[in-house]
């Protein structure tokens, strides 16, 4: 039985104070176990059933209070606070009312001093180890950055100024479509049946770069031959 499901005050069930130590709680549980054990009424079924119920509640209260985590969790509940101060008022006649319950204080840690920017050092740069120097040190080049954040080094791109090679007209016309209403036909067959579909592929498809390039080659050939097309308005 968890602390959240226990009904009532476990301290009242065991008849101990709310500030009782673990040893006091254990000693009181043993006394109650001897007093309310069901074996004390072997011939009376009704009394034995009553003692069994009583002993189960005593064991549940003891299981809650002997666990420091569950006990602290229960002590932090509003119900435990009310029970604790009700007992205190029973022993004290008059006096000021007890203070209202407050939220539990949680620890807060300032970790702003532990923040370091990317590739920043946390102290003076140490000299490289004897047999663990990078290859550039052996070659006399010390300017290369070999930090772990860039394990493969920078990417060097060379601009050639040349566009990617366009396929020939025969290659474009022999390309087989794998989708749409003309699935299984070549682009050349599609251009003969419905040229506007070629324009739609060249201007709409984005997931297949090679197909778009082939459609543009065929569209350019249609323009060279003076084949007019209407813009597509219906869905494919």
C-alpha positions in Angstrom: 0.0 0.0 0.0 1.6 3.2 -1.1 1.6 6.5 0.9 -0.8 8.1 -1.5 -3.4 5.3 -1.1 -3.1 5.1 2.7 -6.3 6.6 4.3 -5.9 8.3 7.7 -2.9 9.1 9.8 -0.3 6.3 10.0 1.2 8.0 13.1 -2.2 7.7 14.8 -2.5 4.1 13.7 0.8 3.2 15.4 0.1 5.6 18.3 3.5 7.4 17.9 4.4 11.1 17.7 5.0 12.7 14.3 8.6 13.3 15.2 9.2 9.7 16.4 12.5 8.1 15.3 12.7 4.9 13.2 13.6 2.8 16.2 10.6 4.1 18.1 8.3 3.3 15.2 9.7 -0.2 14.9 9.4 -0.9 18.6 5.8 0.3 18.7 5.0 -1.8 15.6 6.3 -5.0 17.4 4.2 -4.2 20.4 1.0 -3.8 18.4 1.8 -6.9 16.4 1.9 -9.0 19.5 -1.2 -7.4 20.8 -3.4 -7.6 17.7 -2.0 -10.8 16.0 -4.9 -13.0 14.7 -3.5 -16.0 16.4 -4.6 -14.6 19.7 -8.2 -15.6 18.8 -8.0 -19.1 17.4 -11.5 -20.1 18.3 -13.4 -16.9 17.6 -13.9 -16.4 13.8 -15.4 -13.0 14.1 -12.6 -11.7 16.5 -10.0 -13.3 14.3 -11.3 -11.5 11.2 -11.3 -8.2 13.2 -7.7 -8.7 14.3 -6.7 -9.6 10.7 -8.1 -6.3 9.4 -6.5 -4.4 12.3 -3.2 -6.0 11.7 -3.3 -5.3 8.0 -3.7 -1.6 8.7 -0.9 -1.6 11.3 1.4 -3.2 8.8 0.4 -0.7 6.1 1.2 2.2 8.4 4.5 0.7 9.4 5.5 0.1 5.8 4.8 3.7 5.0 6.7 5.2 8.0 9.8 2.9 7.9 10.6 4.0 4.3 12.3 7.5 4.6 11.3 8.5 1.1 7.6 7.5 1.5 7.5 9.0 5.0 8.9 12.4 3.8 6.5 12.4 0.9 3.6 11.8 3.2 4.8 14.4 5.7 4.8 17.0 2.9 1.1 16.5 2.1 -1.6 18.9 3.5 -3.4 16.0 5.2 -0.3 15.2 7.2 0.2 18.9 8.1 -3.4 19.0 9.4 -3.1 15.8 11.4 0.2 17.0 12.9 -1.2 20.3 14.1 -4.4 18.8 15.3 -2.4 16.6 17.6 -0.4 19.6 18.7 -3.5 21.6 19.5 -4.8 18.6 21.5 -1.8 18.9 23.9 -1.8 22.7 24.0 -4.7 24.6 25.4 -4.9 28.1 23.8 -2.0 29.9 22.3 -1.6 31.3 18.8 -2.8 29.3 15.8 -0.1 27.3 14.0 1.5 28.9 11.0 0.0 28.0 7.6 1.7 25.4 5.5 4.3 26.5 3.0 5.6 25.0 -0.2 8.6 22.8 0.1 11.9 24.6 -0.6 13.7 23.2 -3.6 17.4 23.7 -4.2 18.5 25.9 -7.1 21.9 25.8 -8.6 23.5 28.5 -10.6 25.3 26.8 -13.5 25.9 29.9 -15.6 29.6 29.8 -14.8 29.8 26.3 -16.3 28.7 27.5 -19.8 31.4 27.6 -22.5 30.9 28.6 -26.0 31.6 26.2 -28.9 35.4 25.5 -29.4 36.3 27.6 -26.4 39.0 26.4 -24.0 38.5 26.1 -20.2 42.1 26.8 -19.3 45.6 27.4 -20.6 46.4 25.2 -23.7 48.5 22.3 -22.6 51.5 21.1 -24.7 50.7 18.1 -26.8 51.8 14.7 -25.5 55.0 13.1 -26.8 53.6 10.3 -28.9 50.1 11.7 -29.5 50.8 14.7 -31.6 48.9 15.1 -34.9 50.6 14.4 -38.1 50.8 18.1 -39.0 53.1 18.6 -36.0 55.6 16.1 -37.4 55.5 17.9 -40.8 56.1 21.3 -39.2 52.6 22.7 -40.0 51.0 24.0 -36.8 48.3 26.3 -38.2 45.7 23.7 -39.0 42.7 23.5 -36.6 42.2 19.9 -35.5 39.5 20.3 -32.9 37.0 17.6 -32.2 34.1 19.7 -33.3 35.4 19.5 -36.9 36.6 15.9 -37.1 36.8 15.8 -40.9 38.1 19.3 -41.4 36.5 22.1 -43.5 34.8 21.4 -46.7 36.5 23.0 -49.8 34.3 23.6 -52.8 35.6 24.6 -56.2 33.3 26.5 -58.5 33.9 25.4 -62.0 31.3 27.6 -63.7 30.0 24.7 -65.8 26.4 23.5 -65.4 25.8 19.8 -64.9 25.7 17.9 -68.1 22.4 17.7 -69.8 21.2 14.4 -71.3 20.8 13.9 -75.0 17.4 14.0 -76.6 17.4 10.3 -77.2 18.2 9.6 -73.6 15.4 11.9 -72.5 12.8 10.4 -74.8 13.7 6.9 -73.6 13.2 7.6 -70.0 10.3 5.6 -68.5 7.9 7.3 -66.1 7.3 5.5 -62.8 4.2 7.4 -61.6 1.1 9.3 -62.7 -1.4 8.6 -65.4 1.3 7.7 -67.9 3.0 5.2 -65.7 5.2 2.8 -67.7 5.4 5.0 -70.8 8.5 6.8 -72.0 8.8 10.6 -72.0 8.9 10.4 -75.8 5.5 8.6 -75.9 4.1 11.1 -73.4 5.3 14.0 -75.6 3.5 12.6 -78.5 0.2 12.0 -76.6 0.1 15.0 -74.3 3.0 17.6 -74.5 1.6 19.7 -71.7 2.5 16.8 -69.3 6.1 17.3 -70.2 5.9 21.0 -69.2 4.2 20.0 -66.0 7.0 17.6 -65.1 9.7 20.2 -65.9 8.1 22.9 -63.8 6.5 21.0 -60.9 8.5 17.8 -60.0 11.2 18.5 -57.4 12.1 15.1 -56.0 13.7 13.7 -59.2 16.4 16.0 -60.6 17.3 13.7 -63.5 13.7 13.4 -64.6 13.3 17.1 -64.6 16.4 17.6 -66.7 15.1 15.1 -69.3 11.7 16.7 -69.3 13.3 20.1 -70.0 15.3 18.7 -72.8 12.2 17.4 -74.5 10.3 20.7 -73.7 13.1 22.5 -75.5 12.8 20.2 -78.5 9.1 20.9 -78.6 9.7 24.6 -78.6 12.3 24.3 -81.4 9.8 22.4 -83.5 7.1 25.0 -82.8 4.7 22.7 -81.0 2.4 24.9 -79.0 1.0 23.8 -75.7 -1.7 25.1 -73.4 -1.0 25.5 -69.7 -2.4 22.6 -67.7 -5.4 23.5 -65.6 -6.8 20.1 -64.5 -5.1 18.0 -61.9 -2.9 15.2 -62.9 
